[in-house]
Amino acid sequence: MKNFIVVLLMALMLGACSIGPEKKDAAATYDLGASPAAAANQPRIKASVLVHAVAAPSWLESNFIVYRLNYHDGARQLTYANSRWAAPAAALLTQRLRAQLAAASDGGILGIADSASADYALRIELEEFSQVFDTTEASRAVVVARASLVNVAKRTLQAQKTFTVEKPASSANAEGGVRALAGASGELIDAVVAWSAANAVPVKK
């Protein structure tokens, strides 16, 4: 009788475990992918450039993937529950930007931690980095950033430009948004590199 009671209690415990809440899948984590190889006809940056970390507004300082329902309330920022960036958008862009600027540089790319001086300082301010839904099934990546190039010796603004890149998403979900944002980021950085090459002219010393 005692053995029967023990077996019955074990069966009840196993049954209770099976009807409990299911284990949630881990959140999918994304980055912008590997940096592309430098194109043979890529414009070269002749001057040395100090590249600051990309700045972003407070709502982009997290790892959340932001999307907007433009057909409902485009001013409201929403985020995916089970998908994340590997790092905040500004950090991902900084890594990719420095890599591609270095690949296109003849004069040298420096960071804040370097003790050497540079001819120019490049600042990028990220203004928008989200997936925008125009309908329930159609969405696009929207990336907006302002670039400022400063002549370090003269302490003057050499050039400034706002870049806006939009790219349609292949699917109306987080994966489609990530792919579109990665593609839009690549186009943005290509444009910034070309713009930097055109404006960061060598400084006479």
N, C-alpha and C positions, 0 to 999 in steps of 0.2 A: 504493500500500500504506500509506504514511504517513497519507494522508487517511482511509483506512478505519479505522486504529487510533484516530485522533483522534475520529472520529464514534462509534466503539464505546465509548470512554472516557466521552464526554459522555452517551451513552445510559445507561451504568451509573450515573453520578452522579445523573442525573435519577430513575432508578429507585430509588436508595437514598433520595432525598429523599421520594419518594411513600410509602415504607413506614415512614417514621419516625413518631414519636408525633404524634398530631393536636393542633392548637392548641386549648387549653381556652378555653371561653367565659368572658368576664369575669363576675365575681360580680354578681348582682343587688343593687342598693342601694335601700333603702327609708327613708322618713321617715314622720311621722304625718299627712302631708297638710296642706293649707292650713287655717288657723284659720277656723272657721265665723263667719258674721256674728252679731253680738249679737242675741239675741231681744228683741222689744219689751217683754216682761214680765220681763226679767232683773232680779233684785234688785240694787240699787245699793249700793256700798261708800262710806259717807259719810266715814270717817276715812282718813288717809294710812297707807300700809302699805309697809314695807321688805320686799321679797321676796328671800329668800336663794336661791341655786342649790339645786336638788333634790339631796339627798344619797342615796347608794346604797351597798350592800355591795360589796366588792371584786369579786365574781363578776359584777357588772353594770357594771363600769367599762370593758368593751370594746365593740366594735361587733357582737359576735356575737348572733345571734337564738337565744335559749335555749328549749329544749323539754324536757319530761319525759315519760317513759313510765310513767304512773301504774299501769298494769296489770302492769308488770314490776318497776320499781324507781323509785318516785317521788322518792327522795332524790338520784338521780343527775341531774346537769345535762348535757344534750347540746346540741350546736350544729349548725346547718346548714352544709354545706361550701361551697355556692355562693350564699349569700344573706347580706347584711349590713345592719345599720342604717347610716344616713349618719353617725351620731354615737352615742355611748353613750345608753342609754335615759334616764338622768337629764338629760342635756343637751337631748334632744328634748322632754322633759316641761317642763323649765325654760322653754324658748322659748315653748311653747304656753301654759303657765300665766301667764307675764307678759303675754302678748298679751291673753288673755281677762280677766285681772284689770284691766288697763288699760282695756279696753273697758267694764268694769262699774264703774269707779271715778269718784267725784265728788271724793274727797279727795286723790287722787294716788298713783301707784305709783312707788317708788324702788328703786334697786339699791345695792349696796355702794359702787360708784364715785361715787355722788352725795354731795355734801357736805351736803345738807340732812338734817334730822332728821325722823323719822316718828312717828306715834302708836303704831303697832304694828309688830312684826316677825313675819313668817310663815316658818316652816321646814317643809319637807316631806321626810320620810325614806321613800324607796322601799324596800319590804321584799320584794316579789315582782313580777316582770314576765316572765312566761313563757307558752308554749303548753303546755297539759297534755293529754296523750292518755289518755283513759279506756279506749279500745279502739284497735285499729289504724286504724279509720276515723273515730272520733269524738274531737274535741278541742275545747278551749275556751281562751280567753285568761283569765289570772288576773293581776290587778293589785291590789296591796295597798300602801297608803301611810299613814303617820301624819302628821297635820298638827298643828302647835303654833303658837298665836298668843300672842305675848308683849306685854304692856303695857310699852313702852319706858321711860316716865317712872318708873313704879312698880317696874319689873323683876320683875313677877309674871306668872304664867301666866294668861292670860285664858281660854283654852279649848284643849282638845286632843281629837282624835278620830282613830280608825283607820278608814280607808275600804277596803272590799273590793268590787271589781267583777269579775264574770265574764261573759264573752260567748262564745257558741258560734262556732266557726270554720266557714266555709262549705266548706272543703276540708281534707284531711289532709296539708297540705304547708306550706312556708314562706309562700307567698302567702296562704293561708287564715289562717295564724297572724298574719301582719302586719296583715291587714285587721281581724281580731278584736281584736288588741292596740291598734290605732289607735282602734277604736270604744270599747273599754273605757277607754282613756286619755281620750277625749273625755268620757265619762260621769263619770270620776273628777274631771276638772278642773271640769266643771259643778257637781258636788257641793261641791268645795272653794270655788268662787266663791260659791255660795249660803251655805255655812257661814260664810265670811269676812264676808259682808254682814250676817249675823245677829249675829255676835259682835264685829266691829270697830266698836263704837259710838263716836261722836265724843267726843273727850276735851276736857273743859272746861279752859281755860287762863286 
